[in-house]
């Protein structure tokens, strides 16, 4: 059993990557609220959205915009503040910073400067969608958003055409039908799942083959954000004497 430690009374100065809810404010952790209240500055992907979150929890802290369009300017400024002994929290629009957003570039800057960085874990859409998909979870590949144009998107998908791992993608409502069509063309009619508006009031997860998902109303009447989970390629097992168990070992509870 994993050994749990009591919460720290004071969070030392460093960069905190703080996960925030992906749709349900009830998923905000006590530690996330505590850290956001104690840091000197909050670096936000969208200061307006984060402002609503902070107001809801009664947090009054200055914000600095940090997104893909200004990361080259804002990144060094944040590093400078950390060198002065200040604490900075990084939050994304929703979910875990560093996944499908520019947070990883800031983490690399901080590490290169040999400064301290830690994380306040929390909601992550890709993991929730994977677990709810019913597909294999012991080995998976997260690919993020596919390119918008058909040609580059198909080439992007072809990279994993022979992968045995479960594949996970993010997609917008404007391109979900085109994405599934291209996935069907590249991968064939594999088992898949389509997760929509996770943790929200009208959360839905559709399961079936890629062809079946193309016919569901989540695709015909798209809205909200999507996570697409697609089974990896299935290879026929080679006969091996005395090899009765191919199942991967169960990880310890502290890593689950």
C-alpha positions in Angstrom: 0.0 0.0 0.0 1.3 3.5 -0.9 2.5 5.5 2.1 0.6 8.8 2.3 2.1 11.9 3.8 0.3 14.8 5.5 -0.1 18.0 3.6 2.7 20.5 3.8 2.0 23.6 5.9 3.9 25.8 3.5 4.7 25.3 -0.1 8.4 26.3 -0.9 9.2 28.7 -3.8 9.2 26.9 -7.1 7.2 26.4 -10.3 4.0 24.5 -9.6 2.1 22.8 -12.5 -1.5 22.9 -11.2 -4.1 20.6 -12.8 -7.6 22.2 -12.9 -11.0 20.7 -13.7 -11.9 19.8 -17.3 -15.6 20.5 -16.8 -16.7 19.9 -13.3 -15.6 22.4 -10.6 -16.1 19.7 -8.0 -12.9 18.0 -9.3 -10.7 20.9 -8.1 -8.4 19.4 -5.4 -7.8 20.9 -2.0 -4.1 21.1 -2.7 -4.6 22.9 -5.9 -6.7 25.6 -4.1 -4.0 25.8 -1.4 -1.2 26.3 -3.9 -3.0 28.9 -6.0 -3.7 30.9 -2.8 -0.1 30.8 -1.7 1.9 31.4 -4.9 3.1 34.9 -5.9 1.9 34.7 -9.5 -0.3 32.5 -11.6 0.7 31.9 -15.3 -2.4 31.2 -17.2 -3.1 30.0 -20.7 -6.3 32.1 -20.8 -6.5 34.7 -18.0 -10.2 35.2 -18.5 -11.1 31.5 -18.0 -8.7 31.2 -15.1 -10.1 34.4 -13.6 -13.5 32.7 -13.4 -12.0 29.7 -11.7 -10.1 31.9 -9.2 -13.2 33.9 -8.4 -15.2 30.8 -7.8 -12.8 29.7 -5.1 -12.2 33.1 -3.6 -8.6 33.4 -4.8 -7.1 36.8 -5.5 -3.7 36.5 -7.2 -2.1 38.4 -10.1 -2.0 36.5 -13.4 0.4 36.5 -16.3 -0.6 35.2 -19.7 1.4 32.2 -20.9 0.3 30.6 -24.2 1.6 29.4 -27.5 1.7 32.9 -29.0 3.9 34.5 -26.2 5.8 31.6 -24.6 9.1 32.9 -26.0 8.6 36.2 -24.1 6.7 35.0 -21.0 8.9 32.0 -20.4 12.1 34.0 -19.5 10.1 36.4 -17.4 8.7 33.5 -15.3 12.2 32.0 -15.0 13.4 35.4 -13.8 10.8 35.5 -11.1 11.7 32.0 -9.9 15.3 33.1 -9.7 14.2 35.9 -7.4 12.7 33.3 -5.0 9.1 33.8 -6.0 6.6 31.0 -6.5 4.7 30.6 -9.8 1.7 28.4 -10.6 1.1 27.3 -14.2 -2.4 26.5 -15.2 -3.9 25.6 -18.5 -7.5 26.2 -19.8 -8.5 22.9 -18.3 -6.8 19.8 -17.1 -3.1 19.1 -16.7 -0.5 21.7 -17.8 2.1 20.4 -20.3 -0.3 18.1 -22.2 -1.3 19.5 -25.6 -0.3 23.0 -24.5 3.0 24.9 -24.3 3.6 24.1 -20.6 6.4 21.6 -21.5 8.6 24.4 -22.9 8.4 26.2 -19.6 9.3 23.0 -17.7 12.3 22.5 -20.0 13.4 26.1 -19.3 13.1 25.6 -15.6 15.0 22.3 -15.6 17.8 23.8 -17.8 18.2 26.6 -15.2 18.4 24.0 -12.5 15.3 25.5 -10.7 12.7 23.5 -8.8 9.5 22.3 -10.4 6.7 20.1 -9.1 3.2 19.2 -9.9 -0.2 19.2 -8.3 -1.9 16.3 -10.1 -5.5 16.2 -11.1 -7.9 15.8 -14.0 -6.5 14.6 -17.4 -9.0 14.0 -20.2 -6.9 11.5 -22.1 -6.6 9.1 -19.1 -10.3 9.3 -18.2 -11.3 8.6 -21.9 -8.8 5.7 -22.1 -10.1 4.0 -18.9 -13.8 4.5 -20.0 -13.2 3.3 -23.5 -12.9 -0.4 -22.5 -9.9 -0.8 -24.7 -6.4 -2.0 -23.6 -4.9 0.3 -21.0 -1.6 -1.4 -20.2 0.1 0.3 -23.2 -1.0 3.4 -25.1 0.2 6.3 -27.2 -1.1 9.8 -26.8 -0.9 11.8 -30.1 -2.7 15.0 -29.2 -4.4 17.0 -31.9 -4.0 15.9 -35.5 -3.2 18.4 -38.3 -6.2 20.2 -39.7 -5.7 19.5 -43.4 -6.5 16.1 -44.9 -3.1 15.2 -46.4 -1.0 16.0 -43.3 -3.6 14.5 -41.0 -3.5 11.1 -42.9 0.3 11.1 -42.8 0.1 11.9 -39.1 -2.2 8.9 -38.5 0.0 6.6 -40.7 2.9 6.9 -38.3 1.0 4.6 -35.9 -0.7 2.3 -38.4 1.2 -0.7 -37.3 1.4 0.1 -33.6 0.0 -2.5 -31.2 -0.7 0.2 -28.6 -4.0 1.9 -27.9 -4.0 5.3 -29.6 -5.5 8.5 -28.1 -6.2 11.7 -29.9 -7.9 15.1 -29.1 -10.2 16.6 -31.7 -12.5 19.6 -32.1 -16.2 19.4 -33.0 -15.4 21.1 -36.3 -13.1 18.3 -37.6 -14.3 15.2 -35.7 -16.1 13.7 -38.7 -13.1 14.3 -41.1 -10.8 12.9 -38.5 -12.8 9.6 -38.1 -13.1 9.2 -41.8 -9.3 9.5 -42.2 -8.7 7.2 -39.3 -11.1 4.6 -40.9 -9.1 4.9 -44.1 -5.7 4.5 -42.5 -6.4 2.0 -39.7 -9.4 0.0 -41.1 -12.6 -0.5 -39.1 -11.0 -1.0 -35.6 -12.7 -0.9 -32.2 -12.7 2.6 -30.9 -14.4 5.0 -28.4 -15.5 8.6 -28.6 -15.6 10.6 -25.4 -17.4 13.9 -25.3 -17.7 16.6 -22.6 -16.1 14.5 -19.9 -17.1 15.2 -16.3 -19.8 17.6 -17.5 -23.6 17.2 -17.1 -24.0 15.7 -20.6 -20.9 13.5 -20.6 -21.1 10.7 -23.2 -18.8 7.9 -24.3 -19.8 6.0 -27.5 -18.1 2.7 -28.2 -18.0 0.6 -31.4 -16.0 0.4 -34.5 -14.7 3.5 -36.4 -17.5 3.0 -39.0 -20.1 2.8 -36.3 -18.9 5.9 -34.5 -19.2 7.9 -37.8 -22.9 7.2 -37.7 -23.6 8.2 -34.1 -25.2 11.5 -33.3 -22.1 12.7 -31.4 -20.5 13.0 -34.9 -23.6 14.1 -36.9 -24.4 16.8 -34.3 -21.0 17.7 -33.0 -20.4 20.0 -30.0 -17.9 20.3 -27.2 -14.5 18.7 -27.0 -13.7 15.1 -28.1 -11.2 12.5 -27.1 -10.8 9.6 -29.6 -9.5 6.3 -28.4 -8.6 3.7 -31.1 -7.4 0.1 -30.6 -3.9 -0.8 -31.7 -3.3 -3.4 -34.4 -3.9 -6.9 -33.4 -1.3 -9.4 -34.3 -1.8 -13.2 -34.1 0.2 -14.6 -31.2 3.1 -16.9 -32.0 2.9 -20.3 -30.5 5.4 -20.7 -27.7 5.9 -23.8 -25.5 5.3 -23.0 -21.9 4.2 -19.4 -22.6 0.8 -19.4 -21.0 0.6 -15.8 -19.7 1.1 -12.8 -21.9 -0.5 -10.3 -19.5 1.6 -7.5 -18.3 2.4 -7.2 -14.6 0.1 -5.1 -12.4 1.9 -1.8 -11.4 2.1 -1.0 -7.7 -0.8 1.0 -6.2 1.3 4.2 -5.9 1.7 4.4 -9.7 -1.9 3.8 -10.5 
